[in-house]
Amino acid sequence: MLTGALFMLEIYDRILPSRSVPTLVALLILVAQGMIDTIRSRILVRVGHSLNESMSSRVYDAIIPAAEDRRQRRGHAAHSRLG
């Protein structure tokens, strides 16, 4: 929310009085980099959520039977050692 106000403050306080084009370019590059980073993070969050939704049931369905098989094998091994 404050980004726009701070951007305008920098322009009116530093750039317009000094008529410094390099400072304006540097400030614009920083703003563009921030916007690109924000967009990238939003895209990554959406992709992560989509992958979680599509893969979570498959992973769960693959892990639970494997864990049950391991438990059964351990139970049989313990039973055969006792008997």
Secondary structure as GFF3:
##gff-version 3
##sequence-region A 1 83
A	DSSP	alpha_helix	2	10	.	.	.	ID=ss1
A	DSSP	pi_helix	11	15	.	.	.	ID=ss2
A	DSSP	alpha_helix	16	18	.	.	.	ID=ss3
A	DSSP	alpha_helix	21	82	.	.	.	ID=ss4
###
